[in-house]
Amino acid sequence: MTNDWFRKSNLPPVNGIAAFLIPNIGDLDADGDGYPNREEFEKGTNPKDADRHPPFTDKLFLVQRIARNYIVVLRSSSPPYQVSITTPDGRKRGWFVEEGKRFGVGDRFAVEKFEKKMVPDARTGEKDMSELTITDNLTKKKITLVKDIEANLAEYEAKLEFRLKGRQEQIDVKKGDNFRIPSMPDTTYKVIDIQEDNAVISTVNTINGNTEKEIIIKKG
């Protein structure tokens, strides 16, 4: 923080000491809006106007990323091809599938093509690495299953927490879903991505439903 900023912000002396001489001045909150002077300085907002402060998303943090594992495995390389699925609740089911057919709960997947592949193996001479290409109708993505190798189509959920002026509000939301901060319901956000150390969200235009500026929410 600069002396010039203190002067322009007209921060009053504390106990007779000029603001810029106070060691912890950056941690103080001149207007009581929940944003300390240092954060107001960094975002260029007025530290003496409670209605002008950094965005509320600065007080939103990623607490934890939770993975809902969804395991898909190609078990055979002869038609009909055997595919097993383990859902997030731990249930295991199997399907015998063919090209052009759908399978999975709710016909989630469509079989595109099968390719027989045998590769050299030092122990057995050759190894079956056949591939089954499927489309996930839920995400519209193509996935290549390799025989006996797990493909984890994990669904991620973010545990977020909004912290302002001693208030802590928990928000659990899945990737791709919309949410609102309980005490700030006027703005809708959408979760774009969830990583281990951050989440990416975006504001949502309430008129057309389009996402707008992306915002990175740090883990903390």
Salt bridges, closest charged atoms under 4 A:
ASP4 OD2 - LYS8 NZ 3.26
ASP27 OD1 - ARG38 NH1 2.93
GLU39 OE1 - LYS59 NZ 3.09
ASP49 OD2 - ARG52 NE 3.64
ASP58 OD2 - LYS43 NZ 2.44
ASP89 OD2 - ARG91 NE 3.61
GLU112 OE2 - LYS142 NZ 3.90
ASP128 OD2 - LYS116 NZ 3.58
GLU131 OE2 - LYS117 NZ 3.16
ASP136 OD2 - ARG108 NH2 2.78
ASP148 OD2 - LYS147 NZ 2.73
GLU155 OE2 - ARG108 NH1 3.56
GLU157 OE1 - ARG68 NH2 3.25
GLU161 OE1 - ARG163 NE 2.57
GLU169 OE2 - ARG167 NE 3.19
ASP172 OD2 - LYS159 NZ 3.17
ASP193 OD1 - LYS175 NZ 3.59
GLU196 OE2 - ARG65 NH2 3.27
